[in-house]
Amino acid sequence: MTADAFLFWFLALSTVAGGVMVVSLTNPIYAALSLAFTMVSVAAVFVTLEAFFVAGVQLIVYAGAVMVLFVMVLMLFDLKHEVESFARGKVTGAIKLLAAGLLAGLLIGAILYSSSGELGSSAPQAAAQIDSTKTLGYRLFTQHIFAFEALGVLLLVIAVGVVALSRSKGGTHGKH
């Protein structure tokens, strides 16, 4: 086994282990940390594929910004009563089984689709449209500047709102 293959399989297994820990840990803070570990592992896989821009975006957007938003949402939860919030009924059990079956069907469909050989037929067309990071940045900051700035303001409003709600009476950190 070559060093590249070993590194890929190590990173793939660590990514899967991090994902399993996200859904199996009961403490939401530990689950969020496991999600951050998973995102960093995915970025490392992109580095091994020499997709450095995608790895950087993965780290900045997912491991950075999205994780900050997740932690802010966790501030809203009353972690002292988290076990009581999980419903244990026949309807919720059926919904969970239906969701698991849907996920399994999607995974099987994705595996069958990728093994058919039709995958990646539009990749050269996408590469021809955006040929470099410089072109992408130019288009983002000239043609799409309003959407970029609106997203920044939206994320700021979300952050302020979460902190305000968590500090209000009845929130997890509010004074009762």
PyMOL commands that set and color helices and strands:
alter all, ss='L'
color gray80, all
select helices_A, chain A and resi 3-24+28-48+52-76+79-81+83-85+90-115+123-129+133-142+145-167
alter helices_A, ss='H'
color red, helices_A
deselect
rebuild
show_as cartoon
